[in-house]
């Protein structure tokens, strides 16, 4: 079962969260003197008495649904929520933003507090992992543990941003069919070294049908603007401020190199390392069995502690 929950971002942005596995709380009738119509039910979400919370944060160009396989097994022992971050999925895509990385951290903080998930374990992929560890550094009272999936602490730099700009401009949008989008991202994309149907599936999930064909649900201009806000900065200082247990996970063919991953573990006060073979950047999506084997024991240990 998946339940949609509306969340208000720190600046009023409309965000959508998805809770997996847990049934909707039974309706509570309002007392006659409460000022609410008799028979009305409360929409308040409370984590009181629930299993330990886990918040799943996708990366840039991702969406909450990319976590579905992970969320299903997590929800058997944890209260599991995936957030569509601003500009992505079903959440607000206002042209005005703001789309700074600080706004993403503020949103994650608002989600944890409004959904009463804290202290929460946060599993973040790529940009979502950076959001997670910045929140943990800022609000240690809210974060119980972290899983950092294939995100670097070193600055990616101007050259990296130019590569992304060229890549985004190369997308042959609109796609005539969803199958065309899946094929391009899985086979024809210049960044693809060998055919990857799973990669095609990943990007097909972020497409929506428009009158002229299939396009990404997010604005490509906004996408680059978001990345611009964090791609030039180093994030080691904030990583060093994370006091909770943290697992750094990399795919063998991902973007986070082994040497940098081990340095991140060294900088973290309570860091650990895991590696998933036969996986690239999209670890949880490409290799769900290896991903589960890497993170499940860590999360269970944190929850039991």
Secondary structure, DSSP 8 states (H G I E B T S, - for coil): -EEEEEEE-TTS-EEEEEEES-------B--TTSSS-TT-B------TT---EEEEE--TT--GGGGHHHHHHHTTTSEEEEEE-TTSTTS---TT----HHHHHHHHHHHHHHTT--SEEEEEETHHHHHHHHHHHH-TTTEEEEEEES--SS--HHHHHHHHHHHHHH---SBSSHHHHHHIIIII-TT-SS--HHHHHHHHTTEEEETTEEEESS-HHHHHHHHHTTTTS--HHHHHT--SEEEEEEETTSSS-HHHHHHHHHHSTTEEEEEETT--S-HHHH-HHHHHHHHHHHHHHHHH-
